[in-house]
Amino acid sequence: MYRLTSVPDSAALSVRMVLEELGQPYQIHALDKEGGEQDSPAYRARQPLGLVPALETPDGPMFETAAILLWLADRHGGELAPAPQDRDRAAFLKWFFFVAHNVHPTLLQFFYPARVAGEGAVDGVLSHAHGRMESYLALVEAMVADEAPAWASPERAGIFAIYLGMMLRWMGSLPADHPGHFRAAHYPALYRVLSQLEVRPSVQAVARAEDLGAKPFTDPTA
Ligand SMILES: N[C@@H](CCC(=O)N[C@@H](CS)C(=O)NCC(=O)O)C(=O)O
């Protein structure tokens, strides 16, 4: 059985949704942050930066959200990502890594700006990150609107949409005047995908378990 180390409403969400979608049994291990578990040698051996998620698998421990999502999709087949031999694997990988390498790290700057530049330069980091995020999301929106790839359709509940939906959840939950505030509703093609994806039983099961509300991707403050 998989064992997912998590804190509520963290990047572990996407892994949990994918495990639900795959129907794979798993246990949640709640990281004891107050007790300092993230700094313990045992946890650092599984996640060297002390972050979540970490997933224990039959092939050994894994960290990095995108790597875990892709590994689960590949390992269990199905429809969550195009298989290596599929024609649309190339386009899928390109955009999945685009999100993992651009959207995710920029998003983290909204939540931990001082880590990037120290306390004195937080405003500059936030406004620079805002501009980059605006262009990243516009590119993803245009791709989904123009190409309507099957791997980003709500029917497939793919790892691309689950990963991006989780990030839009967090950005949408920031105050409206925060530079990191971006809402799915501003991106019609993404909104259409995410509003159908979020009512799937897998996403709803995690939303109930972690108290995320009825529309975890498109209306995180509801
Ligand atoms: N690149 C990592 C980032 C993971 C990450 O930043 N996790 C956050 C929660 S969403 C965390 O553990 N934050 C606690 C902290 O930074 O102290 C991944 O994709 O797994």
The ligand as a Gaussian input file, in Angstrom:
#p B3LYP/6-31G(d) Opt

LIG

0 1
 N        9.215000      20.994000      -5.530000
 C        8.483000      20.400000      -4.424000
 C        7.825000      21.512000      -3.637000
 C        7.078000      20.960000      -2.440000
 C        6.625000      22.068000      -1.516000
 O        6.992000      23.257000      -1.650000
 N        5.788000      21.688000      -0.543000
 C        5.281000      22.664000       0.399000
 C        3.783000      22.448000       0.626000
 S        2.852000      22.746000      -0.828000
 C        5.927000      22.472000       1.748000
 O        6.281000      21.372000       2.122000
 N        6.060000      23.575000       2.475000
 C        6.556000      23.581000       3.799000
 C        7.762000      24.390000       3.880000
 O        8.224000      24.897000       2.847000
 O        8.280000      24.521000       4.982000
 C        7.451000      19.431000      -4.963000
 O        6.964000      19.648000      -6.066000
 O        7.142000      18.445000      -4.276000

